[in-house]
Amino acid sequence: MNYLYTMKKRTTNNPKGRNKNVSEDRSKRSGFKTSGSYYKSSGKPGAKRGESKPFSSEKSKTRSGNTAAKRSMDGKIRLNRFLAQAGICSRREADTLIETGVIEVNNKIVTQLGIRIDPQQDVVHYGGEKIRVEKYQYVLLNKPKDFITTSKDPQNRKTVLELVSNACIERIYPVGRLDRNTLGLLLFTNDGMLAEKLTHPRNEIGKTYQIEVDQTIQSGHMKMMLEGVELEDGFAKVDDIEYADNGTNKSGAVITLHSGRNRIVRRIFEHFDYKVKKLDRIRFATLDKKGLPRGQWRHLTTEEVGFLKTL
């Protein structure tokens, strides 16, 4: 999730999150090698311990306490997670930086592990430079057909990012994906914590689709979908399914499931030899398509973002 944060004179394209462009002098001054190992020098690394009062909180827990890195209801995350997402180093290495005394929060040296900060309010410095965070953006798109969910396509096909290119100045990314021929709701954000929450299987975030197939959907097949079927990549089941248009459309169905596996809805119906003519995601988590025309986008409201974070 390194795309969430940017900082001056740093690059974050190292796959392990370590910044190899930090100068040798700064590495020695901070007492931390860019390779990730601790540098034992004769002098004290970073700012002197007596220069400012360490930033601390009596309510903060140490590593031996609560190790969860999820964003809390007050919007705070652990400092080591913030540093890792900014591309400075791994979370384990961030703990070493904190203990070394080279990280400042709101102009106070931090040495205590487990400190939680608000990325939107607190100011963090490392090596004399401010680690800046972009404003979080949340954009909902009603995806049309023939757009692929990727940032770049070697075949020069149309991508969903083209549709939201003028939504904000921050760089946003799709939460999950819809295949080229699938329509419907697609969320974009630069809030990596929320994106991870909405896509991780353990959270079982619901998605609702309306599907049209080439023949009448047998009620027995619908029952089997509820009980679960064995696909080539494992067991799959739906949470709910009913005929579309209040039961009057027998070749259409409204289906809800929480699985995020690739093309899972299409593959479930293809398992019973149905040919999918149209697939439209009409609901994602707590979001729906009401008032959002095909091909258009809108920003989420503060209330909608709040609901998503409580899931």
Contacts in CASP RR format, 6 or more apart in sequence:
PFRMAT RR
TARGET T0000
AUTHOR 0000-0000-0000
METHOD contacts of the structure
MODEL  1
MNYLYTMKKRTTNNPKGRNKNVSEDRSKRSGFKTSGSYYKSSGKPGAKRG
ESKPFSSEKSKTRSGNTAAKRSMDGKIRLNRFLAQAGICSRREADTLIET
GVIEVNNKIVTQLGIRIDPQQDVVHYGGEKIRVEKYQYVLLNKPKDFITT
SKDPQNRKTVLELVSNACIERIYPVGRLDRNTLGLLLFTNDGMLAEKLTH
PRNEIGKTYQIEVDQTIQSGHMKMMLEGVELEDGFAKVDDIEYADNGTNK
SGAVITLHSGRNRIVRRIFEHFDYKVKKLDRIRFATLDKKGLPRGQWRHL
TTEEVGFLKTL
1 85 0 8 1.000
1 192 0 8 1.000
1 193 0 8 1.000
1 195 0 8 1.000
1 196 0 8 1.000
2 12 0 8 1.000
2 17 0 8 1.000
2 85 0 8 1.000
2 86 0 8 1.000
2 87 0 8 1.000
3 171 0 8 1.000
3 173 0 8 1.000
3 190 0 8 1.000
4 85 0 8 1.000
4 86 0 8 1.000
4 133 0 8 1.000
4 134 0 8 1.000
4 190 0 8 1.000
4 191 0 8 1.000
4 192 0 8 1.000
5 12 0 8 1.000
5 82 0 8 1.000
5 85 0 8 1.000
5 86 0 8 1.000
5 87 0 8 1.000
5 119 0 8 1.000
5 131 0 8 1.000
5 132 0 8 1.000
5 133 0 8 1.000
5 134 0 8 1.000
6 132 0 8 1.000
6 134 0 8 1.000
7 86 0 8 1.000
7 129 0 8 1.000
7 130 0 8 1.000
7 131 0 8 1.000
7 132 0 8 1.000
8 129 0 8 1.000
8 130 0 8 1.000
8 132 0 8 1.000
9 21 0 8 1.000
9 129 0 8 1.000
10 19 0 8 1.000
10 21 0 8 1.000
10 22 0 8 1.000
10 87 0 8 1.000
10 88 0 8 1.000
10 129 0 8 1.000
11 19 0 8 1.000
11 21 0 8 1.000
12 19 0 8 1.000
12 86 0 8 1.000
12 87 0 8 1.000
14 20 0 8 1.000
14 87 0 8 1.000
16 90 0 8 1.000
17 84 0 8 1.000
17 87 0 8 1.000
17 88 0 8 1.000
17 89 0 8 1.000
17 90 0 8 1.000
18 34 0 8 1.000
18 35 0 8 1.000
18 36 0 8 1.000
18 87 0 8 1.000
18 88 0 8 1.000
18 89 0 8 1.000
18 90 0 8 1.000
18 93 0 8 1.000
19 34 0 8 1.000
19 87 0 8 1.000
19 88 0 8 1.000
19 89 0 8 1.000
20 34 0 8 1.000
22 34 0 8 1.000
26 127 0 8 1.000
27 33 0 8 1.000
27 34 0 8 1.000
27 39 0 8 1.000
28 39 0 8 1.000
28 41 0 8 1.000
29 45 0 8 1.000
29 46 0 8 1.000
29 127 0 8 1.000
30 45 0 8 1.000
30 46 0 8 1.000
30 97 0 8 1.000
30 100 0 8 1.000
30 102 0 8 1.000
30 126 0 8 1.000
30 127 0 8 1.000
31 38 0 8 1.000
31 39 0 8 1.000
31 41 0 8 1.000
31 45 0 8 1.000
31 46 0 8 1.000
31 100 0 8 1.000
31 102 0 8 1.000
32 38 0 8 1.000
32 39 0 8 1.000
32 45 0 8 1.000
32 89 0 8 1.000
32 93 0 8 1.000
32 96 0 8 1.000
32 97 0 8 1.000
32 100 0 8 1.000
32 102 0 8 1.000
33 39 0 8 1.000
36 89 0 8 1.000
36 93 0 8 1.000
38 96 0 8 1.000
38 100 0 8 1.000
39 45 0 8 1.000
45 100 0 8 1.000
45 101 0 8 1.000
45 102 0 8 1.000
46 100 0 8 1.000
46 101 0 8 1.000
46 102 0 8 1.000
46 127 0 8 1.000
47 101 0 8 1.000
47 102 0 8 1.000
47 104 0 8 1.000
47 109 0 8 1.000
49 101 0 8 1.000
49 109 0 8 1.000
49 111 0 8 1.000
51 109 0 8 1.000
52 104 0 8 1.000
52 107 0 8 1.000
52 108 0 8 1.000
52 109 0 8 1.000
53 108 0 8 1.000
53 109 0 8 1.000
54 108 0 8 1.000
54 109 0 8 1.000
54 110 0 8 1.000
54 111 0 8 1.000
54 112 0 8 1.000
55 104 0 8 1.000
55 105 0 8 1.000
55 106 0 8 1.000
55 108 0 8 1.000
55 109 0 8 1.000
55 110 0 8 1.000
55 112 0 8 1.000
55 115 0 8 1.000
56 110 0 8 1.000
56 112 0 8 1.000
56 115 0 8 1.000
57 112 0 8 1.000
57 115 0 8 1.000
57 116 0 8 1.000
60 112 0 8 1.000
60 114 0 8 1.000
60 115 0 8 1.000
60 116 0 8 1.000
61 114 0 8 1.000
62 112 0 8 1.000
62 113 0 8 1.000
62 114 0 8 1.000
63 95 0 8 1.000
63 113 0 8 1.000
63 114 0 8 1.000
69 77 0 8 1.000
69 78 0 8 1.000
69 81 0 8 1.000
69 91 0 8 1.000
70 77 0 8 1.000
70 193 0 8 1.000
70 197 0 8 1.000
71 77 0 8 1.000
71 193 0 8 1.000
71 194 0 8 1.000
71 309 0 8 1.000
72 116 0 8 1.000
73 309 0 8 1.000
73 310 0 8 1.000
74 118 0 8 1.000
75 118 0 8 1.000
75 120 0 8 1.000
76 116 0 8 1.000
76 117 0 8 1.000
76 118 0 8 1.000
77 116 0 8 1.000
77 117 0 8 1.000
77 119 0 8 1.000
77 193 0 8 1.000
78 114 0 8 1.000
78 115 0 8 1.000
78 116 0 8 1.000
78 117 0 8 1.000
79 94 0 8 1.000
79 98 0 8 1.000
79 103 0 8 1.000
79 105 0 8 1.000
79 110 0 8 1.000
79 114 0 8 1.000
79 115 0 8 1.000
79 116 0 8 1.000
79 117 0 8 1.000
79 124 0 8 1.000
80 91 0 8 1.000
80 92 0 8 1.000
80 94 0 8 1.000
80 95 0 8 1.000
80 98 0 8 1.000
80 113 0 8 1.000
80 114 0 8 1.000
81 91 0 8 1.000
81 94 0 8 1.000
82 117 0 8 1.000
82 119 0 8 1.000
82 124 0 8 1.000
82 131 0 8 1.000
83 89 0 8 1.000
83 91 0 8 1.000
83 94 0 8 1.000
83 97 0 8 1.000
83 103 0 8 1.000
83 124 0 8 1.000
83 126 0 8 1.000
83 131 0 8 1.000
84 90 0 8 1.000
84 91 0 8 1.000
84 94 0 8 1.000
85 192 0 8 1.000
86 131 0 8 1.000
86 133 0 8 1.000
88 94 0 8 1.000
88 97 0 8 1.000
88 126 0 8 1.000
88 131 0 8 1.000
89 97 0 8 1.000
95 113 0 8 1.000
97 103 0 8 1.000
97 126 0 8 1.000
98 110 0 8 1.000
98 111 0 8 1.000
98 112 0 8 1.000
98 113 0 8 1.000
98 115 0 8 1.000
99 111 0 8 1.000
99 113 0 8 1.000
101 109 0 8 1.000
101 110 0 8 1.000
101 111 0 8 1.000
102 126 0 8 1.000
102 127 0 8 1.000
103 109 0 8 1.000
103 110 0 8 1.000
103 124 0 8 1.000
103 125 0 8 1.000
103 126 0 8 1.000
104 110 0 8 1.000
104 124 0 8 1.000
104 125 0 8 1.000
104 126 0 8 1.000
104 128 0 8 1.000
105 115 0 8 1.000
105 117 0 8 1.000
105 122 0 8 1.000
105 123 0 8 1.000
105 124 0 8 1.000
105 125 0 8 1.000
106 122 0 8 1.000
106 123 0 8 1.000
107 123 0 8 1.000
107 125 0 8 1.000
117 124 0 8 1.000
119 133 0 8 1.000
120 133 0 8 1.000
120 135 0 8 1.000
120 136 0 8 1.000
123 130 0 8 1.000
124 130 0 8 1.000
124 131 0 8 1.000
125 131 0 8 1.000
134 170 0 8 1.000
134 171 0 8 1.000
134 190 0 8 1.000
135 170 0 8 1.000
136 189 0 8 1.000
136 190 0 8 1.000
136 191 0 8 1.000
137 167 0 8 1.000
137 168 0 8 1.000
137 170 0 8 1.000
137 172 0 8 1.000
137 188 0 8 1.000
137 189 0 8 1.000
137 190 0 8 1.000
137 191 0 8 1.000
137 299 0 8 1.000
138 187 0 8 1.000
138 188 0 8 1.000
138 189 0 8 1.000
138 191 0 8 1.000
138 194 0 8 1.000
138 299 0 8 1.000
138 300 0 8 1.000
138 304 0 8 1.000
138 305 0 8 1.000
138 308 0 8 1.000
139 164 0 8 1.000
139 167 0 8 1.000
139 168 0 8 1.000
139 172 0 8 1.000
139 187 0 8 1.000
139 188 0 8 1.000
139 189 0 8 1.000
139 297 0 8 1.000
139 298 0 8 1.000
139 299 0 8 1.000
139 300 0 8 1.000
140 185 0 8 1.000
140 186 0 8 1.000
140 187 0 8 1.000
140 188 0 8 1.000
140 287 0 8 1.000
140 292 0 8 1.000
140 297 0 8 1.000
140 298 0 8 1.000
140 299 0 8 1.000
140 300 0 8 1.000
141 160 0 8 1.000
141 163 0 8 1.000
141 164 0 8 1.000
141 184 0 8 1.000
141 185 0 8 1.000
141 186 0 8 1.000
141 187 0 8 1.000
141 188 0 8 1.000
141 295 0 8 1.000
141 296 0 8 1.000
141 297 0 8 1.000
142 183 0 8 1.000
142 184 0 8 1.000
142 185 0 8 1.000
142 289 0 8 1.000
142 292 0 8 1.000
142 293 0 8 1.000
142 294 0 8 1.000
142 295 0 8 1.000
142 296 0 8 1.000
142 297 0 8 1.000
143 149 0 8 1.000
143 160 0 8 1.000
143 163 0 8 1.000
143 178 0 8 1.000
143 182 0 8 1.000
143 183 0 8 1.000
143 184 0 8 1.000
143 185 0 8 1.000
143 186 0 8 1.000
143 281 0 8 1.000
143 295 0 8 1.000
144 163 0 8 1.000
144 183 0 8 1.000
144 294 0 8 1.000
144 295 0 8 1.000
145 180 0 8 1.000
145 181 0 8 1.000
145 182 0 8 1.000
145 183 0 8 1.000
146 157 0 8 1.000
146 158 0 8 1.000
146 180 0 8 1.000
146 181 0 8 1.000
147 157 0 8 1.000
147 158 0 8 1.000
147 159 0 8 1.000
147 160 0 8 1.000
147 162 0 8 1.000
147 163 0 8 1.000
147 180 0 8 1.000
148 157 0 8 1.000
148 158 0 8 1.000
148 159 0 8 1.000
148 160 0 8 1.000
148 179 0 8 1.000
148 180 0 8 1.000
149 159 0 8 1.000
149 160 0 8 1.000
149 174 0 8 1.000
149 176 0 8 1.000
149 177 0 8 1.000
149 178 0 8 1.000
149 179 0 8 1.000
149 186 0 8 1.000
150 159 0 8 1.000
150 160 0 8 1.000
150 161 0 8 1.000
150 177 0 8 1.000
151 159 0 8 1.000
151 161 0 8 1.000
151 173 0 8 1.000
152 159 0 8 1.000
153 159 0 8 1.000
157 180 0 8 1.000
160 174 0 8 1.000
160 178 0 8 1.000
160 186 0 8 1.000
160 188 0 8 1.000
161 174 0 8 1.000
163 295 0 8 1.000
163 297 0 8 1.000
164 172 0 8 1.000
164 188 0 8 1.000
164 297 0 8 1.000
167 188 0 8 1.000
167 297 0 8 1.000
167 299 0 8 1.000
168 299 0 8 1.000
170 190 0 8 1.000
171 190 0 8 1.000
172 188 0 8 1.000
172 189 0 8 1.000
172 190 0 8 1.000
173 188 0 8 1.000
173 189 0 8 1.000
173 190 0 8 1.000
173 195 0 8 1.000
174 186 0 8 1.000
174 187 0 8 1.000
174 188 0 8 1.000
175 186 0 8 1.000
175 187 0 8 1.000
175 188 0 8 1.000
175 189 0 8 1.000
175 194 0 8 1.000
175 195 0 8 1.000
175 198 0 8 1.000
175 199 0 8 1.000
176 186 0 8 1.000
176 195 0 8 1.000
176 198 0 8 1.000
176 199 0 8 1.000
176 260 0 8 1.000
177 186 0 8 1.000
178 184 0 8 1.000
178 186 0 8 1.000
178 281 0 8 1.000
179 262 0 8 1.000
179 263 0 8 1.000
179 266 0 8 1.000
181 279 0 8 1.000
182 266 0 8 1.000
182 279 0 8 1.000
182 280 0 8 1.000
182 281 0 8 1.000
183 278 0 8 1.000
183 279 0 8 1.000
183 280 0 8 1.000
183 281 0 8 1.000
183 294 0 8 1.000
184 280 0 8 1.000
184 281 0 8 1.000
184 282 0 8 1.000
184 289 0 8 1.000
184 294 0 8 1.000
185 281 0 8 1.000
185 282 0 8 1.000
185 283 0 8 1.000
185 284 0 8 1.000
185 287 0 8 1.000
185 288 0 8 1.000
185 289 0 8 1.000
186 281 0 8 1.000
186 284 0 8 1.000
187 198 0 8 1.000
187 284 0 8 1.000
187 287 0 8 1.000
187 300 0 8 1.000
188 297 0 8 1.000
189 195 0 8 1.000
194 305 0 8 1.000
194 308 0 8 1.000
194 309 0 8 1.000
197 203 0 8 1.000
197 205 0 8 1.000
197 308 0 8 1.000
197 309 0 8 1.000
197 311 0 8 1.000
198 205 0 8 1.000
198 285 0 8 1.000
198 308 0 8 1.000
198 311 0 8 1.000
199 205 0 8 1.000
199 260 0 8 1.000
201 258 0 8 1.000
201 259 0 8 1.000
201 260 0 8 1.000
203 311 0 8 1.000
204 258 0 8 1.000
205 258 0 8 1.000
205 284 0 8 1.000
205 285 0 8 1.000
205 311 0 8 1.000
206 239 0 8 1.000
206 256 0 8 1.000
206 257 0 8 1.000
206 258 0 8 1.000
206 283 0 8 1.000
206 284 0 8 1.000
206 285 0 8 1.000
207 256 0 8 1.000
207 257 0 8 1.000
207 258 0 8 1.000
207 260 0 8 1.000
207 281 0 8 1.000
207 283 0 8 1.000
207 284 0 8 1.000
207 285 0 8 1.000
208 254 0 8 1.000
208 255 0 8 1.000
208 256 0 8 1.000
208 281 0 8 1.000
208 282 0 8 1.000
208 283 0 8 1.000
208 284 0 8 1.000
209 254 0 8 1.000
209 255 0 8 1.000
209 256 0 8 1.000
209 265 0 8 1.000
209 279 0 8 1.000
209 280 0 8 1.000
209 281 0 8 1.000
209 282 0 8 1.000
210 244 0 8 1.000
210 252 0 8 1.000
210 253 0 8 1.000
210 254 0 8 1.000
210 255 0 8 1.000
210 278 0 8 1.000
210 279 0 8 1.000
210 280 0 8 1.000
210 282 0 8 1.000
211 244 0 8 1.000
211 252 0 8 1.000
211 253 0 8 1.000
211 254 0 8 1.000
211 255 0 8 1.000
211 265 0 8 1.000
211 269 0 8 1.000
211 276 0 8 1.000
211 278 0 8 1.000
211 279 0 8 1.000
211 280 0 8 1.000
212 244 0 8 1.000
212 251 0 8 1.000
212 252 0 8 1.000
212 276 0 8 1.000
212 277 0 8 1.000
212 278 0 8 1.000
212 279 0 8 1.000
213 251 0 8 1.000
213 252 0 8 1.000
213 253 0 8 1.000
213 269 0 8 1.000
213 274 0 8 1.000
213 275 0 8 1.000
213 276 0 8 1.000
213 277 0 8 1.000
214 251 0 8 1.000
214 274 0 8 1.000
214 275 0 8 1.000
214 277 0 8 1.000
215 251 0 8 1.000
215 274 0 8 1.000
215 275 0 8 1.000
216 250 0 8 1.000
216 251 0 8 1.000
217 243 0 8 1.000
217 250 0 8 1.000
217 251 0 8 1.000
217 252 0 8 1.000
217 253 0 8 1.000
217 274 0 8 1.000
218 272 0 8 1.000
221 272 0 8 1.000
222 241 0 8 1.000
222 242 0 8 1.000
222 253 0 8 1.000
224 272 0 8 1.000
225 237 0 8 1.000
225 238 0 8 1.000
225 241 0 8 1.000
225 255 0 8 1.000
225 268 0 8 1.000
226 237 0 8 1.000
226 238 0 8 1.000
226 240 0 8 1.000
226 241 0 8 1.000
227 237 0 8 1.000
228 235 0 8 1.000
228 236 0 8 1.000
228 237 0 8 1.000
228 238 0 8 1.000
229 235 0 8 1.000
229 236 0 8 1.000
229 237 0 8 1.000
229 268 0 8 1.000
229 271 0 8 1.000
230 236 0 8 1.000
231 267 0 8 1.000
231 268 0 8 1.000
231 271 0 8 1.000
232 267 0 8 1.000
233 261 0 8 1.000
236 259 0 8 1.000
236 261 0 8 1.000
236 264 0 8 1.000
236 267 0 8 1.000
236 268 0 8 1.000
237 257 0 8 1.000
238 255 0 8 1.000
238 256 0 8 1.000
238 257 0 8 1.000
238 268 0 8 1.000
239 256 0 8 1.000
239 257 0 8 1.000
239 258 0 8 1.000
240 255 0 8 1.000
240 256 0 8 1.000
241 253 0 8 1.000
241 254 0 8 1.000
241 255 0 8 1.000
241 256 0 8 1.000
242 253 0 8 1.000
242 254 0 8 1.000
243 249 0 8 1.000
243 250 0 8 1.000
243 252 0 8 1.000
243 253 0 8 1.000
243 254 0 8 1.000
244 252 0 8 1.000
244 253 0 8 1.000
244 254 0 8 1.000
245 252 0 8 1.000
254 282 0 8 1.000
255 265 0 8 1.000
256 283 0 8 1.000
257 264 0 8 1.000
257 265 0 8 1.000
265 276 0 8 1.000
265 279 0 8 1.000
266 276 0 8 1.000
266 279 0 8 1.000
269 276 0 8 1.000
270 276 0 8 1.000
282 288 0 8 1.000
282 289 0 8 1.000
283 289 0 8 1.000
285 308 0 8 1.000
285 311 0 8 1.000
286 304 0 8 1.000
286 307 0 8 1.000
286 308 0 8 1.000
286 311 0 8 1.000
287 300 0 8 1.000
287 304 0 8 1.000
287 308 0 8 1.000
292 298 0 8 1.000
300 308 0 8 1.000
END
